[in-house]
Amino acid sequence: MYESHWGLTRPPFGGELPTSGFLGSRSHQAALLKLRYLIETSKGAGLLAGQPGLGKTTVLEMLSRELQADENSKNSESGTARYRFVPVLFPQLTPSELLGYIASKLVHASTGDHRPGTADSSLQVIEQHLTSLTAAGTKTILLFDDAQLIEDRRVFGVIQSLMNFSQPGKMELVTIFAGQLELVSAIKRMRPLDERMAFKCLLLPLSLEETTQYVTGRMAAAGCRANVFSTDALQAIHLLSAGVPRRINRLCDFALLVGYSENLARLTAEHIHAVAEEMLSAMAA
C-alpha cells in the first residue's frame, strides 16, 4: 500500500522475519556458521536458543537454503542431494508418534507413504532409510523447532536413541534443537543428552548499531534510496523494540504505513514513539 510513497519495490518489513537478505546480529552469523560446520563435519547435535522473535526459525531456514543452494550440494557420482532436512513441526508428539512421523517423512521423500505402525517398526524404517541415504551420499538432518514445548522426557530419550544410530560413513545423522531459553536448562538437566551437544548457540538481541544496519539494510533491499528513518528514529526503534527483529519489523512496518497516510517525507523519533503508543493502545483494546 505504501510502497510507491517511499520508493519501495516491496514491503521491507511485512510478515515474519525474511530469509532473503536477512541482516541479523553477530550472534546470528555465528550461529549460522557453527550449525553449518556441525552439519558438514557430522559433529552429532547442536542447540539454537533465544527469546521469541529473535529469528531462530529464520536461521534454520537460512541454514537449509544455504546448504541446498551450495554448488557442491549434490553428489558428483549419484547426483543425489548431499543433505536431507527433516523438520519436526510437532514437538508435543508422543515417543511413538514421533518415530512414526520421522519414518513417514523419510519414506514419503523416497518411495511413498509410510503407514505408522509400532515404535519398533518405525525405528526399523528409520534405520533402513538412514543407511540407504548415507550409502547414496546423503546426510540427514533432524530439525526440532520450538523444542521447549517437548514436555514428555521420554521424547528426548527417543531422540537420543536416534542419535545413537549415527555412524560416520554408515549412517549419517545430525540433530538440531531450536527453542526458547528454557530449552537450554531443560537439556542441561539431561546430562547424557547435554554432553552430546557439540555446539550451543545463543541468539542475542541486536545492538543499536545492528538495529540501524538491519533497518537500513531491509529498506535498501526493498529498493529505497532515501534515508527514511532519521538517526533519532533509529535510536527510538532500537529502544522500543529492545533489539528484537520481529518487534523491529512490526514497528517499522506500521511507521511506514502511518507516514504514508500523513504524507510524510521522513520519520523521526517523535513519529516512532507515537506509532508505538498507538500499537500498545490497539493491543490493550
C-alpha positions in Angstrom: 0.0 0.0 0.0 2.7 2.5 1.0 5.5 1.2 -1.4 5.2 3.9 -4.1 5.2 6.7 -1.5 8.6 5.6 -0.1 10.1 4.5 -3.4 9.9 0.8 -2.5 9.5 -2.2 -4.8 8.0 -4.3 -2.0 7.2 -4.1 1.8 10.5 -4.3 3.6 9.2 -5.4 7.0 6.0 -7.3 6.2 5.2 -10.7 7.7 7.6 -12.8 9.6 11.4 -12.4 9.5 12.6 -12.6 5.9 15.1 -15.3 5.0 16.4 -13.4 1.9 18.9 -10.7 2.8 18.3 -11.2 6.5 20.6 -8.9 8.4 20.9 -10.1 12.0 23.4 -9.7 14.8 26.9 -11.1 15.2 25.3 -13.9 17.2 23.0 -14.8 14.2 26.0 -15.0 11.9 28.0 -17.1 14.5 25.1 -19.5 15.0 24.7 -20.0 11.2 28.4 -20.7 10.9 28.5 -23.1 13.8 25.4 -25.0 12.7 26.7 -25.3 9.1 30.0 -26.6 10.5 28.1 -29.0 12.7 26.3 -30.5 9.7 29.3 -30.5 7.3 31.5 -32.3 9.8 28.8 -34.6 11.3 29.5 -33.4 14.9 26.3 -35.0 16.2 23.9 -32.5 17.8 23.6 -28.8 18.3 21.3 -26.3 20.2 20.0 -23.0 19.0 18.2 -20.9 21.6 16.9 -17.4 22.1 13.9 -15.4 23.2 10.8 -15.2 20.9 11.2 -13.0 17.9 15.0 -13.2 17.6 14.9 -15.3 14.4 15.6 -18.9 15.4 13.3 -20.3 12.6 14.8 -17.8 10.2 18.4 -19.1 11.0 17.2 -22.7 10.4 15.6 -21.8 7.1 18.7 -19.9 6.0 20.9 -22.9 7.0 18.8 -25.3 5.0 18.7 -23.0 2.0 22.4 -22.2 2.1 23.4 -25.8 2.2 21.0 -26.9 -0.5 22.0 -24.0 -2.8 25.7 -24.6 -2.4 27.4 -25.6 -5.7 28.6 -28.8 -4.0 25.1 -29.7 -2.6 24.8 -32.7 -5.0 27.0 -35.8 -5.0 29.1 -35.9 -8.2 28.6 -39.6 -8.9 24.9 -40.2 -8.0 23.5 -36.7 -8.5 21.6 -37.0 -5.2 21.3 -34.2 -2.7 24.0 -34.2 -0.1 21.6 -33.1 2.6 18.1 -34.2 3.6 16.4 -31.9 6.1 13.6 -33.3 8.2 11.8 -30.6 10.1 9.8 -31.9 13.1 7.0 -29.4 13.5 5.0 -31.1 16.2 7.2 -31.2 19.4 4.3 -32.4 21.5 4.0 -35.8 19.9 4.3 -38.9 22.0 7.5 -41.0 21.5 5.7 -43.5 19.3 4.1 -40.7 17.2 7.4 -39.0 16.8 9.0 -42.1 15.4 6.1 -42.7 13.1 6.3 -39.0 11.9 10.0 -39.2 11.2 9.6 -42.5 9.4 6.8 -41.1 7.3 8.9 -38.1 6.3 11.8 -40.3 5.3 9.7 -42.7 3.3 7.5 -40.1 1.7 10.6 -38.4 0.3 11.8 -41.5 -1.4 9.2 -44.2 -2.1 5.7 -43.0 -1.0 3.6 -43.1 2.2 4.5 -44.8 5.4 1.7 -46.2 7.4 2.5 -45.7 11.1 3.0 -48.9 13.0 4.7 -49.8 16.2 7.6 -47.9 17.6 9.9 -50.8 16.7 8.7 -50.9 13.1 9.1 -47.2 12.8 12.7 -47.5 14.2 13.5 -50.2 11.6 12.1 -48.0 8.8 14.2 -45.0 10.0 17.3 -47.2 10.3 16.9 -48.6 6.8 16.4 -45.2 5.2 19.2 -43.6 7.1 21.5 -46.4 5.9 20.3 -46.1 2.3 20.6 -42.3 2.3 24.1 -42.5 3.7 25.1 -45.0 1.1 23.8 -42.6 -1.6 26.0 -39.8 -0.1 23.1 -38.0 1.6 23.3 -36.8 5.2 20.1 -36.5 7.2 19.4 -33.5 9.5 16.6 -33.6 12.1 15.4 -30.1 13.0 13.4 -29.8 16.2 11.9 -26.3 16.2 10.1 -25.0 19.3 11.7 -27.8 21.2 11.0 -26.1 24.5 7.4 -27.4 24.0 8.6 -31.0 24.4 7.0 -32.0 27.8 7.4 -35.7 27.7 11.0 -36.5 28.7 10.7 -39.9 27.0 10.7 -38.0 23.7 14.3 -36.8 24.5 15.2 -40.4 25.2 13.8 -41.4 21.8 15.8 -38.6 20.1 18.9 -39.7 21.9 18.3 -43.3 20.7 18.1 -42.0 17.1 21.3 -40.0 17.6 23.0 -43.3 18.6 22.3 -44.6 15.1 24.8 -42.1 13.7 28.0 -43.7 12.4 30.4 -41.9 10.1 30.2 -43.3 6.6 27.4 -45.8 7.6 24.5 -43.8 9.0 25.0 -40.0 8.9 22.5 -38.2 11.2 22.8 -34.7 12.6 20.2 -33.4 15.2 19.5 -29.7 15.9 17.3 -28.5 18.7 15.9 -24.9 18.5 13.7 -23.2 21.1 13.3 -20.5 23.7 15.8 -20.0 26.5 14.2 -22.5 28.9 15.3 -25.3 26.4 18.9 -24.7 27.5 18.2 -25.5 31.1 15.9 -28.4 30.1 18.6 -30.1 28.1 21.2 -29.3 30.7 19.2 -31.4 33.3 19.5 -34.4 31.0 23.3 -34.9 31.3 23.7 -37.7 28.7 21.9 -35.6 26.0 23.6 -32.4 27.1 27.0 -33.9 26.6 26.1 -34.7 23.0 25.7 -31.1 22.2 28.7 -30.1 20.1 27.5 -26.5 19.9 25.2 -24.4 21.9 24.3 -21.2 20.0 22.5 -18.4 21.8 20.9 -15.6 19.8 21.1 -12.2 21.3 19.1 -9.0 20.6 20.5 -6.6 18.1 22.7 -3.7 19.4 21.9 -0.1 18.3 24.5 -0.4 15.5 23.0 -3.8 14.4 19.5 -2.4 14.6 20.5 0.5 12.4 22.1 -1.8 9.9 19.0 -4.1 9.9 16.5 -1.3 9.3 18.6 0.5 6.6 19.5 -2.8 5.0 15.9 -4.0 4.8 14.9 -0.7 3.3 17.7 -0.8 0.7 16.9 -4.4 -0.2 13.3 -3.3 -0.9 14.6 -0.6 -3.3 14.7 2.5 -1.1 17.3 5.1 -1.9 16.5 7.7 0.7 17.2 7.9 4.4 13.6 7.5 5.5 14.3 6.9 9.2 16.3 9.7 10.9 19.1 8.9 13.3 16.9 9.6 16.3 14.1 7.5 14.8 16.6 4.5 14.6 17.5 5.1 18.2 13.9 5.1 19.2 13.3 1.9 17.2 16.1 0.2 19.0 14.9 1.4 22.4 11.3 0.4 21.9 12.0 -3.0 20.2 14.8 -3.9 22.6 16.7 -5.1 19.6 14.2 -7.9 18.8 13.9 -8.3 15.0 10.3 -9.3 15.0 9.4 -6.2 17.0 11.5 -4.0 14.8 9.6 -5.4 11.8 6.2 -4.6 13.2 7.2 -1.2 14.5 8.8 -0.1 11.2 6.0 -1.5 9.0 3.4 0.4 11.0 5.5 3.5 11.0 5.8 3.4 7.2 2.1 3.0 6.9 1.4 6.0 9.2 4.0 8.0 7.4 2.3 7.3 4.1 -1.1 8.2 5.4 0.2 11.5 6.7 2.2 12.2 3.6 5.5 12.4 5.5 8.9 12.6 3.7 10.8 11.3 6.7 10.2 9.5 10.0 11.6 10.9 13.3 11.8 9.6 16.8 8.6 11.5 17.6 6.7 9.6 14.9 8.2 6.2 16.1 7.1 6.9 19.7 3.6 7.9 18.5 3.3 4.7 16.5 4.4 2.6 19.4 1.8 4.2 21.7 -0.9 3.5 19.1 0.2 -0.1 18.7 0.1 -0.6 22.5 -3.4 1.0 22.7 -4.6 -1.3 20.0 -3.2 -4.3 21.8 -4.9 -3.2 25.1 -8.3 -2.6 23.5 
